[in-house]
C-alpha cells in the first residue's frame, strides 16, 4: 500500500495541556500513522475567542489512510481524550484539537473536509510550529512556501 505524507496541527487549552498533546501523539502512533517529524510545543493565546492559552504543535505524518479516514481517526482520538465537537460555528476551549492541514499536495473540498486547511495561513499558532518542521513546503493553492 502506498504511504502518504500529511501535516497536522495539535492544540489544547483545557486540562493538562502537555499531557493531552502527548496522549494524542501516542494514540495517533497506534493507528496506521507514523509521526515522522514533530515541532516544538508553543504556548499561544486563544484565537477568535477569549479563553486560556493553548499549547500548539505541528507534525509531519506518514500513513496509508485516506484523508477522510484520517479525519475519522482524529475525531475518535479527540473523543477518547474528552473532546466532543459541538454543532456551533464559533470557537471554544477544548482539551484537544487535531486538524489535518495538508495531505500531500491534494486539494479537497467536501462537506466534511477541506484541504488545505482554509485558514491556516492566517494563524501564527500553526505557521510558527509548521515552519520549524517544513519551511519550504509549498501551499498548493497559494503557491507560497510556509516560510
Secondary structure by P-SEA (a helix, b strand, c coil): cbbbbbbbbbbbcccaaaaaaaaaaaaaaaccccccccccbbbbccccccccccccbbbbbbccccaaaaaaaaaaaaaaaccccccccbbbbccbbbbbcccccccccccccccccccccccaaaaaaaaaccccccccccccccc
